[in-house]
Amino acid sequence: MNTTPGMSRESNFVTAAALWGLDHTDVVRAFLHEELTRPAYDVPLAIPVLTAATSVRETAA
């Protein structure tokens, strides 16, 4: 499983960041800064309930 999609040096995300003057290292540092300085959640995040009966259309809405 790719846990960090779009983070290769050639990805669209990094390419778009370059349009703002940011390089790959800047993007990674920004992600790390956000993760390390953000306050912890004070409540658990909701866990989605998916069943075999759930259609693709229902999950996209």
SVG drawing of the C-alpha trace seen along z (x, -y; Angstrom):
<svg xmlns="http://www.w3.org/2000/svg" viewBox="-26 -31 41 39">
<polyline fill="none" stroke="black" stroke-width="0.4" points="0.0,0.0 1.3,-3.4 0.9,-5.5 2.2,-8.7 0.7,-8.9 2.0,-11.6 5.2,-12.3 7.7,-11.3 9.9,-14.1 8.0,-13.8 4.4,-13.8 1.8,-16.3 1.6,-17.5 5.3,-18.3 5.2,-19.8 2.3,-22.1 4.2,-23.1 7.2,-24.0 4.9,-26.6 4.7,-28.3 8.5,-28.2 8.6,-25.2 10.9,-22.2 10.4,-18.6 12.3,-19.2 10.1,-22.2 7.0,-20.1 8.2,-17.3 9.3,-19.7 5.9,-21.5 4.2,-18.1 6.5,-17.2 6.1,-20.6 2.3,-20.3 2.2,-16.8 4.6,-17.7 3.0,-21.0 -0.7,-20.2 -2.5,-19.6 -3.6,-16.0 -7.3,-15.2 -9.3,-15.2 -11.8,-12.7 -11.4,-9.6 -11.9,-9.9 -14.9,-8.2 -14.4,-4.8 -16.3,-4.3 -18.6,-1.3 -18.4,0.4 -20.3,3.5 -20.5,5.7 -23.9,4.1 -22.4,0.6 -22.2,-0.5 -19.5,-2.6 -22.0,-5.4 -23.1,-5.4 -19.5,-5.7 -18.7,-8.5 -21.6,-10.7"/>
</svg>
